């Protein structure tokens, strides 16, 4: 790089329809700011605008997993280093106020000062496909649970003739939904509560049946993807397809952004946080991290406590040391996170980990 070449650090405040960018030189002087549409043409124009000031060193982007996901993919495809930036500190906003230009400049200054160093997730591989299927499946499961609750409530208040017909054939809500989906109400007599109940029950039951098929389709595709990407991890006791999918989504396609198993535990909220002061030396539970990943680790630990002899022996040993059941479970979650991290990391011959999905 020549002495007269300006090293540019960019910052972008991302929104749904527009992105506001700011550029700083190596000394932190503001070179300019501008707004661009959140489209592919806008991403390219933003990159060209930054390049007019000099050589781009790095670009700090807010919301790399949401509003800034498209911009992040475009910049990385162009060979630009992208750094994930959190929202500006409240002190900055209290002093300077809040505008898109101020937030974009604050993002650039975090990168320039070295405060922001996080590499965003790579959303161009199979792990991103798993995330999208997981999101759709979770929505379908939630809607199906709500529909089952509605069906049960409608059956409770339905006329006795309808209720006894349905409950007499099946005992579970799933089975009752199958029966209700075959009801034939008289559409010309919907002013009759019996016919109205049949019509309402059939509608809710058909929704349940449709969602059940949708969930099955998602499960089939996820099973195939996970079996191809991480078969060894999904075959472990208590892990399975959905827990493996969640851990892969939490780690990201470019798992080398996590340097060790401790970093993975921190991302999952499974590591103890120092809470010492003065003569008091202690740690507390980490309330942060990806709570879905933390829940997956919790369920894996619970399953192993029930079915794994080695885990039971470990729990008995810790209980003899005076640990409570809650403390033992927390220790197990930490150990499980380290084991799963080892399963997701594979040496590539250079001492650096890589994702099994690559």
N, C-alpha and C positions, 0 to 999 in steps of 0.2 A: 504494500500500500504506500503510495506517495505521501509526502508530508502535507501536500495541499489537498488531499482527499479527505472529505468530511465523513466521519464515522457517525452514522445515524442510528438512533434508537427510537423505535416507534411505540406508540400506545394506542389502543383502540377500545372505546366504550361501545359495546354492542347492544343493539335493540332489535326488535322483530323486523322492522322495515328499513331502518337506517343504521349505519355504523359511523361513529365520529372518531377520527384519527388525529393524533398529534405526533410531531417529530421533534426530537432533541438532538443537539450535537454532543460531542464527547465531553464538553464542559457543562452540560446541563442547560444550555441556552435554548429557548423555545424557537424553533425554526418556522413553525406554522401549524395550523390545524384546519381540517376540512371535514365535510360530511359526505358520505357516499351511500348509495342505495344498497340494501342487503340482497344483492343478486350476484350472479357470476360475473356480469360485466362490471358491477360495482366493486367486487373483490379485485379484479384486474386493474381497474382504475386506481384503487387505493394503493396497490403495489407500485404502479408506475409513478404515482404522486410521491411516495416515499423515496423512490429511486432518484427523483429529480434533485434531492438535497445531497446525495452522496451515496456511500456504500452502506447498506443496511447490515447492522450487527445483529440485532434481535428485535422482535416485536412482542410487546406484552399485550395479551388479549384477555378481556374479561369474558366470563361465561363461555369458556371453550367447549363445554359439554352441552350448551343450550343455544342461545342466540348466536354465539360465536363459532358454532361447530362448522358451518360451511366455510367461513373465512379461514378458520384454522386449517382445514383440509386444503384449501386453495393455496395458502401461503407455504405450507409444508411441501406441496407438490412442486412449488417454484423454487424449493431449496432454501427457504428462509427459516431461520431459527425462531420458533414460537415459544413463548413462556406464558404459563398460566398465571393470571393475576387475580387476586381477590378484590373485593370492593375497597375503595379508599378508606383509610382510617377515619373514625368519627372526628378526631381532632382536626384533620385536614378539612373536612366538610364544615366544621364549626367556624374555622378561620376564613375559608375562601368561598363558602357556599357550595351549591350543587348545580352544575350544568354539565352537559355532555363534554364540552371542551375541557373543563376542569378535571373531570374523571379520566378522560383520555390522557391528559398530561400527567396526572397522578400515576396512571398505569405505566407510562413510559419511565417515569422517575423511579418507580419501584424496580424496574428491570435494570436501569442504569446504575443504581446504587447497590445492586446485588441482593436486595431484600427479597425479590421474587426470583426463584430459581426452579420452580416446578415445571417439569415437562408434561404437557397435556397428553391425554390418551389418544392413541391412534385409532381413528374411527373408519378405517378403510379396509378392514379385514373381517374374518369370520366371527371374531368376538363381538363386533358391532351388530352383525346379523343375529347373533344369539341374544343380544340385549333387546333388539327390536321384537323378536318373538316372545321374549320374557315379558316385556311390557304389555303386549297384546294379550298374553295368556293371563297375567295377573288381573287385567281389566275384566276378562271373561269370567274368571273364577269369582271375582267380587260381585259381578252382576248376577251370576248364578246363585250365589249365597243369598243375595237380597231377594231374588225371585222365589227361592225355596221358603224363606221366611214369610213372604207374602202369601204363598200357597197355603202354608200352615195356618196363617191367620184367617184366610178366607174360608178354609174348611171348618175352622172352629166356630165361625159365625154363620155358616151356610145352613139352609133348612135341613132338618133331620133326614129327610128322604135322600138328599144329595150326599150329605156327609156319610151316612151309613153305607150307601152304595160304594163310595170310594174307600173308606177305611175298612170295610168288610173284606175287600179283596187284597189290599196291601197294608202293611204296618209302617213302613218307612216312608219318609217324604219323597225319596227318589222313586220308589215304587208307585206311590200315590200320584206323582207327576205323570208317570207313564199311563196310568188309568185315566187321569183327567184330560190328557191330550186326546183321548178317543171319545170324549163326551160329545153328544149331538144335541145342542139346545134348539128349541123352536124359535127361530128368528122373528116370527110374527107375534110372539107372546113375551117379549122381553120386559113387559110391565109386570110379569109374574116373577116374584123373587126366586122361585125355583129355576126358571129358565135363565134369568139373569145370572144366578150363581153358576150354572153350568157354562154359560158363555164366558164369564170372567175366569173361572177355573181353567177352562180350555186354553184361553189366551196366555195365561201365566205359565201353564204347563208346557205349551208348545215353545214358549221362550226358553224354558229350562232345557227342553230336549235339544233345541238348536244350539244353545250355549254348551251343552254337554258334547255335542259333535265337534264344535269349534275347539274346545279344550283338547279333545282327543287328537285333532289334527295338529295342533301346536305341539302336543307331547310327542307325536310321531316324528315330526321334523326336528325337534330338540334332541330326541334320542339319537337320531342319525348324526346330527352335527357333533354332539358331545362324544359319541363313540368314535368319530373320526379324529377329533381334536385332542381329547384327553381321556382315552379309555382307561388308563391305569388309575387316574384319580377317581373317576366315577365308579370304579369297581371296588373301592375301599369301603369298609364297613361303615354304614351310616351316612355315606356321602350321596351317591346316586346322581341322577341326571341334573335335577334342579339345583341342588346345592353346588355341584360343580359349575353349572352355568353361572350362578350368582358370584362365585369366587373368581371365575374368569372375567366376568364383567367388571368386578371391582378392581382387579389387577390391571385390566386393559390389555390390548393387543401387544403393545410395546412394554412388556413387563420389566424390561431392563431399566425403566425409569425408577423402579424400586430396587434399592441397592442390596437388601438382605431380607431375611425373614422378619427381623424386627420392624422394618419399614412396612412390610405387608401387614403385620399385626397392628401397627399404628393406624393404617388406612382402614382396617376393620374395626377399630375401637376396642381391640382385645389386649392392649398393653397397659400396664399400670403407669400412672403419671405421678412424678414426684410432687409431694405436697408437704415438704419439710420447711421448718422455720425455727431458727434458734436451736434449742436443744432437742426439739422434736424432729425425729427422722421417720417419715412414713410415706406411703404411696396411697393414691386413691384410684377408684375406677375411672376409666376413660369414658366420658359421656359422649364423645364425638365419634368421628369415623362414619363409615357406611353402615347404617343400622341394619339394612337387609343382609349384608355379609355377616354382621355380628349375630343376627338371628340364626343364620345358616350354621355358623360355628357352634352356637348354643345347642341346636338340635342335634348336630353330629356328636357333641359331647354327651348329651342325654342318652342317645341311642347306644353309645359305647359303654356308658355306665351300666346299662341294662344287659348288654349282650357280650361284652368283651371282658374276659377274665383278667387280662393284664390291667385294664382300666380299673376294674374293681379292686385289684390288689393295690394299685396306686392310691385309690381313694381310701382304703383301709389304713394304709401307711400314713397318709396325711391326717386322717382322723385321729390316729394314735398320737400324732404330734400336737394335737389340740386344735386343729382346724375345724371350723364349722362346715356344714354341708354347702352353704352358699360360697364360702371361701374356696372349698375344694372344687366346686363347679367353675369358679372364676379361673383357678389355676389350670383346670382341664381345658377351658376355652383357649387360654394362652398357648398351651402345649399343642392343641389341635391346629391352631393357626400356624404354628411353626412347621408342623408336619405337612399341612396342605401347601405352605409356601415352598417347601422342598419339592413337593410333587409338581408344582407349577413351574419351578425353575429347572432348566437343563443347561449344563455347561456347553458352550460352543467352541471350546478349545482356546479361547482368549481370556478366560477368567471372568467373563461377563455372562450373566444369565440371559436367556431368551425365552419367549413364551412358547409353550407347546403348540400353539395355534399357528405359529409362523412356518 
